[in-house]
Amino acid sequence: MLIFIYIQQVDMFKFSSYLRQVLLSALFLSLIIMNSCYYDNEEDLYKNLQTVTCDTTNVTYSGSVAPLMQSNCVVCHSSTSAGGGYAFDSYDAVSSVLSDGLNSRFWGSINQLSGYSPMPQGGNKFTECDLKKIEIWIKAGYPNN
Ligand code: HEC
């Protein structure tokens, strides 16, 4: 009886050390595999960070809004060729359509809200960051700065 228990214990011991070895090598292997599949990709790593980094300090007409108008809108909306009657090639022209602020056709169009012609026509919608800057500028009373 005693001998039997002894043998059983030795067997159990052997078995558990075998099991431990198998588990350890499985763990080790999976670590290697996981490691080899993981590689840093700058775009993936900083994708979310970039959307968070939107510098909205010192938003001005000349520094923030005018350049956006110039490169995305003026081609169709200048005082000499005002698509839909709108011109965005000067502060006076832009500010003249903003008396309704965030309820203006201007704001509705660049945010591509329903009921407004999406602008820029045929181009990409402004980024969230650009829209944020324009919003800040409009809310500040669209100063000529
Ligand atoms: C490729 C030419 C083109 C570009 C680029 C363009 N527009 Fe327009 N836009 C038009 C035309 C044409 C109309 C008049 C017809 C219409 O409303 O769709 C118009 C109409 C508008 C209107 C009146 C829309 C409404 O629903 O009352 C606004 C506001 C406007 N544009 C703003 C902009 C702004 C801001 C930009 C730059 C982000 C821009 N547009 C870029 C051609 C353009």
Residues whose N, C-alpha, C, O or C-beta is under 5 A from the ligand:
A	BS01	HEC	N72 C73 C76 G83 G84 Y86 R105 F106 S109 G115 Y116 S117 M119 P120 Q121 G122
